[in-house]
Amino acid sequence: MPERACGRDLRGAIGAMGKDMVTSAGGSGEAGGALASFRHRDFRLLWSGAFVSNVGTWIHNTALLWFVKETTGTNTWVGAVNMASFLPLFLLVLWSGSLADRLDRRKMIIATQSAMMLGALGMGLCLRAGLSSMGAIIPLTAAMGLAFVFNFPAWRSIIPDLVPPRDMLNGIALDAAQFNLARCVGPLLGALVLNLWGAETAFYVNAASFLAVLAALLLLRTKTPPVGKAGATGSHILEVLRLAAGEGWARNQLLLLGVMSFFGLSFLVLLPGLSRDVLMRGSGGYGALLSAIGAGAAVGAPLVTLLRRRLPERAIIKASAVVVGLALLGVAVCRVFWLCVVLSVILGTSSLMMSAAINTVLQARVGREMRGRIMSLYILVFQGLYPLGGMFLGFMSDRITIPWTLVLGGSVCTAAGLTVVLFPSLLRHAVTSARDTQGA
């Protein structure tokens, strides 16, 4: 659809539903401070439990990717194991998003978190039994990924239920921040656990960490009843696909996110090789780089909330996309470890700001009855293309070296960011409030 025609259609839609949209996005009232969502008891509770659990997840992931690299010696296998974790996304995430709109989200999250806990426990037991081949690791990783697929849309769409509309961006950003703050702490602990006790212990620690988030979920007071319409799953999914394809504010954001995820954010699979083979720093350096990305994302959460007071979401998305690309190019040419750590902090900050702003626009522009499905599309693009990009970057790095692969990814991301800067109409309507649709 031509952008001009799409713009006319969207302005007409805004005119018809302006009041509802502004209410959904937080209205004209002022949003709270950088930590506003912590005023709400259930958000604090879930944030704390999720943080403990995600520390365990990053201990697990750090140990897993390093274990695969040490066992096989290739980046391609690292990418393959990473992809096994996310492969179920391509097959089932749209269905899981539909279920998140038709089932009790809290109960759905409890069930899937329990399944992931059992998967982590099973992986530790496999290593204890001497089953450490990729034939054992990949199926268990895929099983945990299957549970994750049904967890993530429900998790993403439950956050706006725990805070008032005016704090939606802050709640989404802080939720992303706790995941990334865990990514700051978890890899350091993961490297420590690896060096002292090995990967098996790291998997047991992850299994135990799920108890914290399960306890928080059981203590929530907020009701999360299903609100989606009854009917066939296919028509339920087609409803959100038609919205995403027909509305430029959704389509263009998802396209940008897909490019950034495939060529940029998937560079995480190269970190073990970057640390070991380029920077000569071993598992400790790998953990430090992962932690730096997480620290940057933790900074990005309050920063994106503060910037939103002065700038529309589209401006945040444009600037952060360009910064992601430039930072990747910086990592590609850098050979000084501390400078790579600084660049990793910048990558974490900019990627969090971009993804949180896109997430917020997508959720604010639809009603609660469609948030599970719009989040399933977000996850399909963001998390679904990430492992494919990881496979691609891993394959390329084994042939043209890790630095040149980072040059490729950084160049594509920079070009994508500059495209939305130079052609403002592409993201003109990527905002949560009708008053921000004017201008570039």
C-alpha angles and dihedrals in degrees: 000000000000112000093235092055091044089052092053091049093049094048088052091050091049091052090052098046103022096124094049092046094050090048091050092049095048099275123241092310118113118262118237127255130291091282098032096130091063087073088076116082100214093047091052091048096050093041091055096046092045091050092056091046093048092050085059091047092054091047086054095046093046091051094043098053093043091047091052092047092050094044099047103021094218135103089216091067090048088055091046094054090045089051092050088062092056103030094098087063092075093053105036115016095096090051091048090051090053090051090050088061094046104039135055102278095209093054090045091054093047091054095048095044088053091052092051090050090056091048092055090048090050092052091053091049091050092057089046088055092048095252097135101137122116087250088070100033098050098052092049091047089050091050091054088047090054091056090046091056092060092042103051104061090046091047095048093047095046094062095075088052090062098053135042117263094257089061096047097109090045092049093048092046094048091047089053089045094057089053090050094041085055086051087056095051101029100061092050090051089042092055089048092049090047093052095044105035111001137238095304092065091046090058092050091051090053092051091053093048092064089071090073096058093042090055091049092050092051091052097051116120097191112104115230105188120170113264103175122114119262115245144094116333091228094058090043090057094042089057093065093039090057090050093050093046096044103043118070093205089063101032098051094046092051092048091052091046090050094053092046092048096048099044102024121023092042089068086095089087088063094056096089090053093041091054097042104035105026107028095027093222104124126207093329091058090046091054091047093053092049090047092050090055090051092048090052091051090050088056091046095059099067090033094059090048092052094045091052088067089067106023135047117242093254091063091051091049093050097047096044093049091056092047092052090056095046093047091052090052088051092053090049093061099032121105098168110096099212091050090052087053090053091048089049090055089053090049091052093048096047096043091050092050093049096046094042092051092049091046091051095049092049094050096040094052095056133054125256090259090066102036095096091054097043088050090051088058090047090051093045090056099036103037098020096058092039095076092043088053089047091054090048095047092044091051092047094047091057088057109032100022129258097271093054091046089054089050089055094049095043092049093052093047092048090050091050092050093048090049093061090044094051094042104046094178090071092072101019092120098038091114137106097224129060091223090065097056092089120085129018 
